[in-house]
Amino acid sequence: MYLNTIYFGSGAYGIGEASVVYFGKPPFNLTLAESAMLAGLPNSPSVTSPYVDFAAAKQRQAVVLAALARHGYIGPAQARRLKSSL
């Protein structure tokens, strides 16, 4: 329920709307790199929106990917590859 109501920046409320606003597709079609970028936005959505500051959005994406790797959900090599995508 939380992800369906929080603000993701650029006028997008909820993960479904954010997915369409930023990537033009529903959440179930997002790549892991796209999902990681969206997961990083709620921390500071007005500042880290890819439309406002793409570099800041990429930094937040890197934080999420590093956490996924650190906790064993993805490997370090996959995290590095995903950071360079988008």
Backbone as XML, in Angstrom:
<?xml version="1.0"?>
<chain id="A" units="angstrom">
  <residue number="1" name="MET">
    <atom name="N" x="0.823" y="-1.182" z="0.000"/>
    <atom name="CA" x="0.000" y="0.000" z="0.000"/>
    <atom name="C" x="0.875" y="1.256" z="0.000"/>
  </residue>
  <residue number="2" name="TYR">
    <atom name="N" x="1.983" y="1.204" z="0.707"/>
    <atom name="CA" x="2.864" y="2.362" z="0.802"/>
    <atom name="C" x="3.351" y="2.797" z="-0.569"/>
  </residue>
  <residue number="3" name="LEU">
    <atom name="N" x="3.847" y="1.841" z="-1.365"/>
    <atom name="CA" x="4.365" y="2.171" z="-2.690"/>
    <atom name="C" x="3.296" y="2.709" z="-3.632"/>
  </residue>
  <residue number="4" name="ASN">
    <atom name="N" x="2.053" y="2.432" z="-3.338"/>
    <atom name="CA" x="0.970" y="2.909" z="-4.194"/>
    <atom name="C" x="0.538" y="4.332" z="-3.873"/>
  </residue>
  <residue number="5" name="THR">
    <atom name="N" x="1.108" y="4.930" z="-2.834"/>
    <atom name="CA" x="0.658" y="6.271" z="-2.441"/>
    <atom name="C" x="1.773" y="7.306" z="-2.315"/>
  </residue>
  <residue number="6" name="ILE">
    <atom name="N" x="3.012" y="6.885" z="-2.156"/>
    <atom name="CA" x="4.093" y="7.851" z="-1.907"/>
    <atom name="C" x="4.435" y="8.655" z="-3.154"/>
  </residue>
  <residue number="7" name="TYR">
    <atom name="N" x="5.087" y="9.782" z="-2.938"/>
    <atom name="CA" x="5.474" y="10.679" z="-4.022"/>
    <atom name="C" x="6.816" y="10.263" z="-4.605"/>
  </residue>
  <residue number="8" name="PHE">
    <atom name="N" x="6.893" y="10.171" z="-5.922"/>
    <atom name="CA" x="8.115" y="9.786" z="-6.625"/>
    <atom name="C" x="8.714" y="10.938" z="-7.429"/>
  </residue>
  <residue number="9" name="GLY">
    <atom name="N" x="8.199" y="12.140" z="-7.255"/>
    <atom name="CA" x="8.705" y="13.281" z="-8.000"/>
    <atom name="C" x="7.999" y="13.453" z="-9.331"/>
  </residue>
  <residue number="10" name="SER">
    <atom name="N" x="8.184" y="14.611" z="-9.940"/>
    <atom name="CA" x="7.616" y="14.942" z="-11.251"/>
    <atom name="C" x="6.115" y="14.693" z="-11.330"/>
  </residue>
  <residue number="11" name="GLY">
    <atom name="N" x="5.422" y="14.928" z="-10.224"/>
    <atom name="CA" x="3.965" y="14.792" z="-10.186"/>
    <atom name="C" x="3.454" y="13.371" z="-10.082"/>
  </residue>
  <residue number="12" name="ALA">
    <atom name="N" x="4.329" y="12.397" z="-9.887"/>
    <atom name="CA" x="3.930" y="10.984" z="-9.848"/>
    <atom name="C" x="3.730" y="10.504" z="-8.416"/>
  </residue>
  <residue number="13" name="TYR">
    <atom name="N" x="2.520" y="10.054" z="-8.126"/>
    <atom name="CA" x="2.193" y="9.450" z="-6.836"/>
    <atom name="C" x="1.936" y="7.967" z="-7.049"/>
  </residue>
  <residue number="14" name="GLY">
    <atom name="N" x="2.648" y="7.134" z="-6.337"/>
    <atom name="CA" x="2.493" y="5.687" z="-6.449"/>
    <atom name="C" x="3.421" y="5.102" z="-7.501"/>
  </residue>
  <residue number="15" name="ILE">
    <atom name="N" x="3.758" y="3.847" z="-7.285"/>
    <atom name="CA" x="4.716" y="3.170" z="-8.152"/>
    <atom name="C" x="4.188" y="3.007" z="-9.576"/>
  </residue>
  <residue number="16" name="GLY">
    <atom name="N" x="2.887" y="2.777" z="-9.720"/>
    <atom name="CA" x="2.318" y="2.611" z="-11.054"/>
    <atom name="C" x="2.438" y="3.870" z="-11.888"/>
  </residue>
  <residue number="17" name="GLU">
    <atom name="N" x="2.081" y="4.986" z="-11.287"/>
    <atom name="CA" x="2.168" y="6.263" z="-11.989"/>
    <atom name="C" x="3.624" y="6.644" z="-12.254"/>
  </residue>
  <residue number="18" name="ALA">
    <atom name="N" x="4.497" y="6.419" z="-11.290"/>
    <atom name="CA" x="5.919" y="6.733" z="-11.472"/>
    <atom name="C" x="6.523" y="5.901" z="-12.606"/>
  </residue>
  <residue number="19" name="SER">
    <atom name="N" x="6.155" y="4.654" z="-12.665"/>
    <atom name="CA" x="6.652" y="3.774" z="-13.710"/>
    <atom name="C" x="6.271" y="4.292" z="-15.102"/>
  </residue>
  <residue number="20" name="VAL">
    <atom name="N" x="5.047" y="4.760" z="-15.225"/>
    <atom name="CA" x="4.586" y="5.294" z="-16.513"/>
    <atom name="C" x="5.219" y="6.656" z="-16.796"/>
  </residue>
  <residue number="21" name="VAL">
    <atom name="N" x="5.294" y="7.523" z="-15.793"/>
    <atom name="CA" x="5.860" y="8.861" z="-15.985"/>
    <atom name="C" x="7.329" y="8.773" z="-16.407"/>
  </residue>
  <residue number="22" name="TYR">
    <atom name="N" x="8.109" y="7.948" z="-15.735"/>
    <atom name="CA" x="9.541" y="7.900" z="-15.995"/>
    <atom name="C" x="9.951" y="6.943" z="-17.112"/>
  </residue>
  <residue number="23" name="PHE">
    <atom name="N" x="9.210" y="5.848" z="-17.275"/>
    <atom name="CA" x="9.654" y="4.825" z="-18.228"/>
    <atom name="C" x="8.609" y="4.442" z="-19.268"/>
  </residue>
  <residue number="24" name="GLY">
    <atom name="N" x="7.409" y="4.987" z="-19.155"/>
    <atom name="CA" x="6.384" y="4.739" z="-20.166"/>
    <atom name="C" x="5.840" y="3.325" z="-20.193"/>
  </residue>
  <residue number="25" name="LYS">
    <atom name="N" x="5.894" y="2.641" z="-19.053"/>
    <atom name="CA" x="5.387" y="1.274" z="-18.993"/>
    <atom name="C" x="4.938" y="0.942" z="-17.576"/>
  </residue>
  <residue number="26" name="PRO">
    <atom name="N" x="4.113" y="-0.093" z="-17.427"/>
    <atom name="CA" x="3.652" y="-0.485" z="-16.087"/>
    <atom name="C" x="4.794" y="-1.131" z="-15.292"/>
  </residue>
  <residue number="27" name="PRO">
    <atom name="N" x="4.665" y="-1.142" z="-13.971"/>
    <atom name="CA" x="5.731" y="-1.663" z="-13.117"/>
    <atom name="C" x="6.165" y="-3.090" z="-13.441"/>
  </residue>
  <residue number="28" name="PHE">
    <atom name="N" x="5.252" y="-3.945" z="-13.848"/>
    <atom name="CA" x="5.633" y="-5.333" z="-14.097"/>
    <atom name="C" x="6.517" y="-5.484" z="-15.329"/>
  </residue>
  <residue number="29" name="ASN">
    <atom name="N" x="6.662" y="-4.436" z="-16.124"/>
    <atom name="CA" x="7.548" y="-4.474" z="-17.289"/>
    <atom name="C" x="8.889" y="-3.770" z="-17.053"/>
  </residue>
  <residue number="30" name="LEU">
    <atom name="N" x="9.112" y="-3.265" z="-15.860"/>
    <atom name="CA" x="10.365" y="-2.573" z="-15.563"/>
    <atom name="C" x="11.538" y="-3.543" z="-15.506"/>
  </residue>
  <residue number="31" name="THR">
    <atom name="N" x="12.695" y="-3.065" z="-15.929"/>
    <atom name="CA" x="13.929" y="-3.826" z="-15.742"/>
    <atom name="C" x="14.395" y="-3.635" z="-14.304"/>
  </residue>
  <residue number="32" name="LEU">
    <atom name="N" x="15.368" y="-4.415" z="-13.898"/>
    <atom name="CA" x="15.921" y="-4.255" z="-12.552"/>
    <atom name="C" x="16.578" y="-2.886" z="-12.399"/>
  </residue>
  <residue number="33" name="ALA">
    <atom name="N" x="17.252" y="-2.404" z="-13.436"/>
    <atom name="CA" x="17.889" y="-1.083" z="-13.381"/>
    <atom name="C" x="16.837" y="0.011" z="-13.215"/>
  </residue>
  <residue number="34" name="GLU">
    <atom name="N" x="15.741" y="-0.091" z="-13.932"/>
    <atom name="CA" x="14.663" y="0.897" z="-13.819"/>
    <atom name="C" x="14.007" y="0.825" z="-12.444"/>
  </residue>
  <residue number="35" name="SER">
    <atom name="N" x="13.780" y="-0.388" z="-11.961"/>
    <atom name="CA" x="13.191" y="-0.564" z="-10.631"/>
    <atom name="C" x="14.081" y="0.024" z="-9.548"/>
  </residue>
  <residue number="36" name="ALA">
    <atom name="N" x="15.391" y="-0.176" z="-9.678"/>
    <atom name="CA" x="16.332" y="0.367" z="-8.697"/>
    <atom name="C" x="16.309" y="1.887" z="-8.707"/>
  </residue>
  <residue number="37" name="MET">
    <atom name="N" x="16.164" y="2.473" z="-9.885"/>
    <atom name="CA" x="16.091" y="3.935" z="-9.944"/>
    <atom name="C" x="14.835" y="4.427" z="-9.227"/>
  </residue>
  <residue number="38" name="LEU">
    <atom name="N" x="13.705" y="3.790" z="-9.495"/>
    <atom name="CA" x="12.466" y="4.197" z="-8.818"/>
    <atom name="C" x="12.563" y="3.980" z="-7.309"/>
  </residue>
  <residue number="39" name="ALA">
    <atom name="N" x="13.203" y="2.906" z="-6.897"/>
    <atom name="CA" x="13.338" y="2.625" z="-5.459"/>
    <atom name="C" x="14.166" y="3.693" z="-4.750"/>
  </residue>
  <residue number="40" name="GLY">
    <atom name="N" x="15.050" y="4.347" z="-5.471"/>
    <atom name="CA" x="15.873" y="5.391" z="-4.870"/>
    <atom name="C" x="15.208" y="6.748" z="-4.793"/>
  </residue>
  <residue number="41" name="LEU">
    <atom name="N" x="14.125" y="6.951" z="-5.510"/>
    <atom name="CA" x="13.509" y="8.274" z="-5.579"/>
    <atom name="C" x="12.801" y="8.743" z="-4.303"/>
  </residue>
  <residue number="42" name="PRO">
    <atom name="N" x="12.071" y="7.890" z="-3.577"/>
    <atom name="CA" x="11.314" y="8.401" z="-2.423"/>
    <atom name="C" x="12.145" y="9.078" z="-1.340"/>
  </residue>
  <residue number="43" name="ASN">
    <atom name="N" x="13.430" y="8.821" z="-1.282"/>
    <atom name="CA" x="14.293" y="9.464" z="-0.300"/>
    <atom name="C" x="14.243" y="10.987" z="-0.428"/>
  </residue>
  <residue number="44" name="SER">
    <atom name="N" x="14.229" y="11.487" z="-1.639"/>
    <atom name="CA" x="14.177" y="12.925" z="-1.907"/>
    <atom name="C" x="13.662" y="13.129" z="-3.337"/>
  </residue>
  <residue number="45" name="PRO">
    <atom name="N" x="12.387" y="12.859" z="-3.570"/>
    <atom name="CA" x="11.858" y="12.811" z="-4.933"/>
    <atom name="C" x="11.951" y="14.106" z="-5.727"/>
  </residue>
  <residue number="46" name="SER">
    <atom name="N" x="11.848" y="15.225" z="-5.085"/>
    <atom name="CA" x="11.916" y="16.491" z="-5.825"/>
    <atom name="C" x="13.333" y="16.795" z="-6.300"/>
  </residue>
  <residue number="47" name="VAL">
    <atom name="N" x="14.319" y="16.275" z="-5.605"/>
    <atom name="CA" x="15.717" y="16.525" z="-5.941"/>
    <atom name="C" x="16.274" y="15.436" z="-6.859"/>
  </residue>
  <residue number="48" name="THR">
    <atom name="N" x="15.875" y="14.184" z="-6.631"/>
    <atom name="CA" x="16.469" y="13.068" z="-7.367"/>
    <atom name="C" x="15.657" y="12.604" z="-8.567"/>
  </residue>
  <residue number="49" name="SER">
    <atom name="N" x="14.616" y="13.317" z="-8.931"/>
    <atom name="CA" x="13.867" y="12.965" z="-10.134"/>
    <atom name="C" x="14.810" y="12.977" z="-11.331"/>
  </residue>
  <residue number="50" name="PRO">
    <atom name="N" x="14.764" y="11.971" z="-12.174"/>
    <atom name="CA" x="15.623" y="11.975" z="-13.365"/>
    <atom name="C" x="15.375" y="13.181" z="-14.265"/>
  </residue>
  <residue number="51" name="TYR">
    <atom name="N" x="14.195" y="13.757" z="-14.196"/>
    <atom name="CA" x="13.890" y="14.945" z="-14.995"/>
    <atom name="C" x="14.515" y="16.200" z="-14.404"/>
  </residue>
  <residue number="52" name="VAL">
    <atom name="N" x="14.782" y="16.190" z="-13.107"/>
    <atom name="CA" x="15.375" y="17.340" z="-12.429"/>
    <atom name="C" x="16.901" y="17.235" z="-12.432"/>
  </residue>
  <residue number="53" name="ASP">
    <atom name="N" x="17.415" y="16.084" z="-12.030"/>
    <atom name="CA" x="18.868" y="15.873" z="-11.926"/>
    <atom name="C" x="19.169" y="14.399" z="-12.192"/>
  </residue>
  <residue number="54" name="PHE">
    <atom name="N" x="19.462" y="14.089" z="-13.443"/>
    <atom name="CA" x="19.692" y="12.690" z="-13.819"/>
    <atom name="C" x="20.876" y="12.094" z="-13.061"/>
  </residue>
  <residue number="55" name="ALA">
    <atom name="N" x="21.914" y="12.885" z="-12.837"/>
    <atom name="CA" x="23.078" y="12.385" z="-12.100"/>
    <atom name="C" x="22.692" y="11.997" z="-10.669"/>
  </residue>
  <residue number="56" name="ALA">
    <atom name="N" x="21.842" y="12.784" z="-10.038"/>
    <atom name="CA" x="21.383" y="12.464" z="-8.680"/>
    <atom name="C" x="20.536" y="11.193" z="-8.689"/>
  </residue>
  <residue number="57" name="ALA">
    <atom name="N" x="19.706" y="11.034" z="-9.712"/>
    <atom name="CA" x="18.890" y="9.822" z="-9.833"/>
    <atom name="C" x="19.791" y="8.601" z="-10.009"/>
  </residue>
  <residue number="58" name="LYS">
    <atom name="N" x="20.845" y="8.730" z="-10.809"/>
    <atom name="CA" x="21.783" y="7.628" z="-11.007"/>
    <atom name="C" x="22.529" y="7.301" z="-9.710"/>
  </residue>
  <residue number="59" name="GLN">
    <atom name="N" x="22.858" y="8.317" z="-8.921"/>
    <atom name="CA" x="23.525" y="8.082" z="-7.632"/>
    <atom name="C" x="22.629" y="7.283" z="-6.700"/>
  </residue>
  <residue number="60" name="ARG">
    <atom name="N" x="21.346" y="7.653" z="-6.647"/>
    <atom name="CA" x="20.403" y="6.923" z="-5.790"/>
    <atom name="C" x="20.220" y="5.495" z="-6.298"/>
  </residue>
  <residue number="61" name="GLN">
    <atom name="N" x="20.177" y="5.337" z="-7.618"/>
    <atom name="CA" x="20.082" y="4.004" z="-8.206"/>
    <atom name="C" x="21.285" y="3.164" z="-7.770"/>
  </residue>
  <residue number="62" name="ALA">
    <atom name="N" x="22.462" y="3.757" z="-7.788"/>
    <atom name="CA" x="23.681" y="3.053" z="-7.379"/>
    <atom name="C" x="23.611" y="2.625" z="-5.920"/>
  </residue>
  <residue number="63" name="VAL">
    <atom name="N" x="23.030" y="3.459" z="-5.062"/>
    <atom name="CA" x="22.868" y="3.109" z="-3.643"/>
    <atom name="C" x="21.975" y="1.879" z="-3.505"/>
  </residue>
  <residue number="64" name="VAL">
    <atom name="N" x="20.876" y="1.861" z="-4.240"/>
    <atom name="CA" x="19.944" y="0.729" z="-4.186"/>
    <atom name="C" x="20.621" y="-0.531" z="-4.714"/>
  </residue>
  <residue number="65" name="LEU">
    <atom name="N" x="21.301" y="-0.432" z="-5.851"/>
    <atom name="CA" x="21.979" y="-1.603" z="-6.418"/>
    <atom name="C" x="23.076" y="-2.127" z="-5.492"/>
  </residue>
  <residue number="66" name="ALA">
    <atom name="N" x="23.800" y="-1.225" z="-4.850"/>
    <atom name="CA" x="24.837" y="-1.643" z="-3.900"/>
    <atom name="C" x="24.216" y="-2.386" z="-2.717"/>
  </residue>
  <residue number="67" name="ALA">
    <atom name="N" x="23.085" y="-1.909" z="-2.241"/>
    <atom name="CA" x="22.403" y="-2.580" z="-1.129"/>
    <atom name="C" x="21.914" y="-3.973" z="-1.559"/>
  </residue>
  <residue number="68" name="LEU">
    <atom name="N" x="21.398" y="-4.075" z="-2.771"/>
    <atom name="CA" x="20.961" y="-5.385" z="-3.274"/>
    <atom name="C" x="22.142" y="-6.353" z="-3.343"/>
  </residue>
  <residue number="69" name="ALA">
    <atom name="N" x="23.279" y="-5.867" z="-3.802"/>
    <atom name="CA" x="24.473" y="-6.715" z="-3.878"/>
    <atom name="C" x="24.993" y="-7.065" z="-2.486"/>
  </residue>
  <residue number="70" name="ARG">
    <atom name="N" x="25.023" y="-6.087" z="-1.607"/>
    <atom name="CA" x="25.536" y="-6.299" z="-0.248"/>
    <atom name="C" x="24.716" y="-7.360" z="0.496"/>
  </residue>
  <residue number="71" name="HIS">
    <atom name="N" x="23.421" y="-7.410" z="0.227"/>
    <atom name="CA" x="22.545" y="-8.363" z="0.922"/>
    <atom name="C" x="22.351" y="-9.658" z="0.133"/>
  </residue>
  <residue number="72" name="GLY">
    <atom name="N" x="23.071" y="-9.801" z="-0.978"/>
    <atom name="CA" x="23.075" y="-11.053" z="-1.713"/>
    <atom name="C" x="21.928" y="-11.271" z="-2.696"/>
  </residue>
  <residue number="73" name="TYR">
    <atom name="N" x="21.154" y="-10.247" z="-2.984"/>
    <atom name="CA" x="20.049" y="-10.404" z="-3.938"/>
    <atom name="C" x="20.535" y="-10.404" z="-5.384"/>
  </residue>
  <residue number="74" name="ILE">
    <atom name="N" x="21.628" y="-9.714" z="-5.632"/>
    <atom name="CA" x="22.283" y="-9.729" z="-6.940"/>
    <atom name="C" x="23.781" y="-9.791" z="-6.680"/>
  </residue>
  <residue number="75" name="GLY">
    <atom name="N" x="24.533" y="-10.174" z="-7.688"/>
    <atom name="CA" x="25.982" y="-10.239" z="-7.535"/>
    <atom name="C" x="26.625" y="-8.886" z="-7.798"/>
  </residue>
  <residue number="76" name="PRO">
    <atom name="N" x="27.853" y="-8.696" z="-7.344"/>
    <atom name="CA" x="28.559" y="-7.430" z="-7.564"/>
    <atom name="C" x="28.733" y="-7.099" z="-9.046"/>
  </residue>
  <residue number="77" name="ALA">
    <atom name="N" x="29.003" y="-8.106" z="-9.861"/>
    <atom name="CA" x="29.168" y="-7.860" z="-11.298"/>
    <atom name="C" x="27.859" y="-7.396" z="-11.919"/>
  </residue>
  <residue number="78" name="GLN">
    <atom name="N" x="26.757" y="-8.009" z="-11.506"/>
    <atom name="CA" x="25.456" y="-7.581" z="-12.025"/>
    <atom name="C" x="25.153" y="-6.158" z="-11.580"/>
  </residue>
  <residue number="79" name="ALA">
    <atom name="N" x="25.473" y="-5.803" z="-10.356"/>
    <atom name="CA" x="25.257" y="-4.455" z="-9.864"/>
    <atom name="C" x="26.037" y="-3.445" z="-10.705"/>
  </residue>
  <residue number="80" name="ARG">
    <atom name="N" x="27.288" y="-3.770" z="-11.014"/>
    <atom name="CA" x="28.097" y="-2.879" z="-11.846"/>
    <atom name="C" x="27.497" y="-2.719" z="-13.245"/>
  </residue>
  <residue number="81" name="ARG">
    <atom name="N" x="27.051" y="-3.821" z="-13.845"/>
    <atom name="CA" x="26.432" y="-3.744" z="-15.181"/>
    <atom name="C" x="25.165" y="-2.897" z="-15.149"/>
  </residue>
  <residue number="82" name="LEU">
    <atom name="N" x="24.345" y="-3.088" z="-14.134"/>
    <atom name="CA" x="23.087" y="-2.348" z="-14.047"/>
    <atom name="C" x="23.319" y="-0.855" z="-13.820"/>
  </residue>
  <residue number="83" name="LYS">
    <atom name="N" x="24.378" y="-0.508" z="-13.084"/>
    <atom name="CA" x="24.691" y="0.897" z="-12.854"/>
    <atom name="C" x="24.996" y="1.622" z="-14.159"/>
  </residue>
  <residue number="84" name="SER">
    <atom name="N" x="25.553" y="0.888" z="-15.114"/>
    <atom name="CA" x="25.921" y="1.526" z="-16.383"/>
    <atom name="C" x="24.775" y="1.503" z="-17.390"/>
  </residue>
  <residue number="85" name="SER">
    <atom name="N" x="23.672" y="0.871" z="-17.053"/>
    <atom name="CA" x="22.532" y="0.850" z="-17.973"/>
    <atom name="C" x="21.629" y="2.059" z="-17.726"/>
  </residue>
  <residue number="86" name="LEU">
    <atom name="N" x="20.732" y="2.313" z="-18.605"/>
    <atom name="CA" x="19.783" y="3.448" z="-18.639"/>
    <atom name="C" x="20.403" y="4.605" z="-19.309"/>
  </residue>
</chain>
